Amino acid sequence: MKFVRLAAPFLLCALTSTSQTTDPVIRVDVDLRQVDLVVTDAKGHHITDLRTEEFQVFEDGKEQKITNFSWIEVSPPPTGARLANLLKKPSLMEKFSGVAHIEKTPGNDSVSGPVANPRKEEIRRTIAFVMNNHGVPVMDRVRKLIDEQLTPSDMVSIRSTARSVVPMPHGMEEIRDSMGIFQQFTNDKRQLDAALERVPRTCDFIHTCITDVVGALRSAIQSLSTVPGRKAIVFVGGYSGPVGPIIEMANRAGVVINVLNPAGTPMDAMVEGFPGAESIVQLAKQTGGSWLLSTPGPDLTTDLNEVMEDLSGYYLLGFHPNRNDGDVPHKIEVKVLRAGLIVRARNGAIGTPGPVPDPKPPGREAVLTQALFSLFTADGVRVHLDPVFAASAVDPKTKKRKPVVRATLDIDGRDLTLQDSTDGAKKIVLDMALAVFNVDGSQAGGEEHDVHDQCASR
């Protein structure tokens, strides 16, 4: 169970009882290799009516027989007011000012109602926005996309490539990602709006700020590796540097990387001459994503909408390789035989999951930590966390007050199973984990805060 209250500070709470079970460990079986891909025409329109015989799959230059074929519709095509909004051209005011105008349609209001994390089987798309351009106009365009197109079955996180170098005692320094709780996956638009507000302020004027693109991408891929649904990274900004390890890591995790660089007017014939373009293009091309050079205004909105269309459906082709050589990398190439079409596929294959004998089960601490930061909702035990924010009495020495958080956790006893004890009474053992976050999203250290608990049963 996990609960988040958007306030300062933040509280996360998870609990488990001795009767809780854990999911079996899953490992990849490469007897069947699958390739996910998107097909468009020359104008970028998606083609969804292709048949098996219109594809060819090659592994290391040798054609493979396609044994599995399907079109996976992740999210239904937009209709009604949502479709009309996507087709609507920006007004002259929006076009020349660059200020995003958010169209409110039924269901897209960020404060229309409370949002609960969906069950694991309900998640259709999981998207991590990695921001390397921290400009407010860019943040506004991403906010427009989230407010207008995010559905309850989409889980999104906002991340920054910026890192703060914080001085520590004894001349030490700590590199800190101050996004903290803001970069957790959620479908709550209020939390995502707060994260977008935080991105331009990730680094303050006191601490030195550095950029860690590789670290931010690796962290995003790791967080996506165990989640279901269509998994994607939307990298916003420019980058020039090594991308080989990131591409390999993304392909192993089944993560598509889309790159949007709001650096200027699109230059279709000048990609090779653009600084750092080759690294960025390969990052997208070899993971099955798209690379788009845009501007911070309405053009960025159009490109973001194109990326979301990419993530709304895809083809899944499967084949049995001639030999099973484990994790040895192979070059995968897909061709479409219908004239005039463009195929985008990752340079690698995804194995099908197969169960293996469960090793030593995780302990209570591991189970609690996983539940505390999980993006999935579990309702085995119904609970309700209600934090109340107040202030302490005035300290006689400092003449100041300290912030106080009192959190009440209600547990529905009907969901608990009591056990017989030796003295004839009934008993149950509950384990609880609590995390506290500062206003900037960084996790507060337990050694710096007084935490008291008081339990009452009824």
C-alpha positions, -999 to 999 in steps of 0.1 A, spaced: 0 0 0 13 35 -8 -1 69 -3 12 103 -13 -1 137 -1 12 166 -22 23 190 5 54 200 24 68 178 37 57 147 18 49 114 35 50 79 21 39 50 41 38 12 35 30 -17 57 29 -54 55 17 -83 77 34 -116 83 9 -133 60 19 -112 29 33 -131 -1 56 -119 -28 56 -123 -66 79 -149 -81 112 -138 -97 110 -135 -135 139 -141 -158 142 -137 -196 140 -167 -219 154 -160 -253 138 -190 -272 114 -165 -287 127 -131 -297 103 -103 -302 108 -70 -320 85 -40 -314 83 -14 -342 63 15 -356 55 20 -393 46 54 -409 42 68 -443 63 96 -457 42 122 -440 45 106 -406 10 91 -405 9 57 -387 0 26 -407 -19 0 -387 -33 -24 -414 -1 -43 -423 0 -81 -425 26 -107 -416 37 -113 -452 45 -76 -456 74 -78 -431 109 -93 -433 131 -98 -402 168 -103 -403 192 -114 -375 228 -108 -382 220 -105 -419 200 -138 -421 163 -137 -427 142 -153 -400 107 -169 -402 81 -147 -384 62 -170 -361 43 -144 -340 27 -113 -353 3 -88 -337 -8 -52 -336 -8 -39 -301 -31 -10 -294 -18 6 -263 -42 36 -262 -73 40 -285 -71 68 -311 -83 102 -300 -119 111 -308 -144 139 -301 -132 169 -283 -97 154 -277 -92 148 -314 -105 183 -323 -81 198 -299 -51 179 -314 -61 191 -349 -67 227 -338 -41 251 -351 -25 275 -326 -38 311 -325 -17 339 -337 -12 350 -301 1 316 -291 22 313 -322 40 345 -318 42 347 -279 51 311 -275 29 309 -244 11 275 -243 -27 276 -243 -42 245 -226 -76 234 -239 -98 220 -212 -119 190 -223 -138 166 -202 -115 144 -181 -83 164 -186 -86 189 -158 -56 184 -135 -78 191 -104 -110 174 -117 -108 148 -89 -86 125 -68 -64 101 -87 -54 66 -74 -25 46 -87 -38 19 -111 -33 -18 -106 -4 -33 -124 -26 -49 -151 -43 -15 -158 -11 4 -168 -9 9 -206 20 33 -209 49 43 -186 68 74 -197 98 91 -182 104 127 -192 141 135 -189 146 172 -191 179 185 -203 164 218 -214 151 236 -182 135 266 -199 101 276 -187 86 277 -222 96 240 -227 81 231 -193 49 248 -203 47 226 -235 53 194 -215 26 205 -190 2 211 -219 8 176 -232 2 161 -197 -29 181 -190 -45 174 -224 -34 138 -232 -25 119 -200 -50 92 -192 -56 73 -159 -38 43 -174 -6 63 -181 22 65 -155 46 94 -159 76 107 -141 95 140 -145 133 140 -142 161 165 -146 197 160 -157 208 187 -133 227 178 -102 237 199 -72 272 196 -57 265 201 -20 295 207 5 297 181 33 317 181 65 354 173 65 358 188 30 336 162 13 311 169 -15 279 151 -23 262 151 -58 225 153 -52 195 149 -74 171 172 -57 141 160 -77 135 133 -51 99 124 -48 90 145 -78 105 119 -102 83 90 -90 58 76 -115 23 88 -111 -9 96 -131 -17 125 -107 -15 156 -127 -11 177 -96 21 160 -87 34 162 -123 26 199 -124 46 203 -91 75 184 -107 75 206 -138 76 237 -115 105 222 -97 127 214 -128 139 250 -135 148 253 -98 166 220 -95 199 239 -89 199 270 -67 223 299 -66 242 285 -35 254 252 -48 274 243 -79 253 227 -106 265 200 -130 247 182 -158 246 144 -158 228 132 -189 241 96 -188 233 92 -151 197 106 -156 191 83 -186 205 52 -168 183 60 -137 152 64 -159 159 31 -178 164 12 -145 131 25 -131 113 15 -163 129 -20 -166 104 -37 -142 72 -19 -152 45 -32 -176 30 -16 -207 47 4 -234 79 18 -218 94 50 -232 118 79 -224 111 113 -238 145 131 -237 140 169 -241 171 188 -250 205 184 -267 233 160 -260 267 152 -275 285 123 -260 288 85 -259 255 66 -263 265 30 -269 260 18 -233 227 36 -230 214 21 -262 223 -14 -251 207 -9 -216 175 5 -232 172 -24 -256 177 -49 -229 149 -33 -208 126 -28 -238 126 10 -235 120 33 -265 139 66 -264 124 96 -282 146 127 -284 131 162 -288 156 190 -291 139 224 -289 170 242 -302 158 258 -334 139 254 -367 138 219 -381 167 214 -406 158 182 -425 189 183 -447 214 195 -420 212 167 -394 249 157 -398 260 193 -395 241 199 -363 264 199 -332 260 166 -314 233 154 -338 248 120 -345 248 110 -309 212 121 -304 200 105 -337 216 72 -328 201 73 -293 166 74 -308 172 54 -340 187 23 -324 160 21 -297 130 24 -320 123 60 -311 122 92 -331 145 123 -332 129 157 -337 145 191 -339 119 217 -328 113 250 -312 100 258 -276 67 270 -291 38 254 -309 62 232 -329 72 215 -297 36 207 -289 31 192 -324 63 170 -319 52 159 -284 18 149 -299 37 129 -325 56 111 -299 24 102 -280 10 88 -312 40 66 -315 34 53 -280 -3 46 -287 3 14 -307 30 -8 -323 36 -40 -342 51 -70 -323 70 -95 -344 84 -127 -330 107 -154 -343 126 -184 -330 164 -179 -336 185 -206 -353 205 -210 -321 201 -200 -284 233 -183 -273 220 -165 -243 228 -128 -239 251 -125 -270 240 -93 -288 226 -96 -323 219 -71 -350 182 -70 -358 168 -55 -390 132 -52 -400 120 -43 -435 85 -35 -447 76 -46 -483 48 -21 -489 62 8 -510 67 42 -495 66 32 -458 91 38 -431 98 13 -403 114 23 -369 125 -6 -348 151 -11 -320 185 -27 -329 178 -56 -307 152 -81 -295 131 -86 -264 129 -120 -249 97 -136 -236 94 -139 -198 96 -174 -183 94 -184 -147 124 -199 -129 127 -214 -95 123 -187 -69 156 -180 -50 157 -169 -14 125 -148 -8 131 -111 1 130 -102 37 106 -78 54 127 -48 49 130 -54 12 93 -60 8 85 -28 27 110 -8 6 95 -21 -26 60 -14 -15 69 21 -3 82 33 -37 61 11 -59 39 27 -85 13 0 -82 -18 0 -60 -24 -30 -37 -56 -34 -18 -49 -65 3 -51 -44 34 -72 -12 32 -55 18 48 -59 55 49 -30 80 57 -41 114 69 -12 139 76 -18 170 97 7 198 95 12 221 125 39 239 146 54 231 179 54 253 210 79 282 210 113 271 220 124 291 251 160 293 239 156 301 202 122 317 205 111 298 173 87 271 164 95 238 147 73 223 120 54 192 132 36 165 111 11 143 128 1 114 106 -29 91 114 -29 57 97 -62 39 98 -61 1 90 -92 -18 82 -92 -47 107 -115 -68 84 -85 -73 61 -62 -86 89 -58 -122 100 -52 -127 137 -32 -156 150 -35 -175 183 -9 -168 209 3 -191 237 -17 -173 264 -50 -178 245 -51 -142 231 -51 -131 195 -22 -113 179 -9 -99 147 25 -85 137 25 -55 114 57 -40 98 55 -3 88 79 19 68 77 57 67 95 81 45 96 119 48 105 143 20 115 180 21 98 207 1 124 204 -27 117 167 -31 148 154 -14 144 127 12 148 139 48 173 119 68 159 101 98 188 111 120 178 148 116 142 144 127 124 133 158 99 106 150 74 93 176 47 68 171 16 61 191 -7 32 183 -44 28 192 -67 -1 183 -104 -2 180 
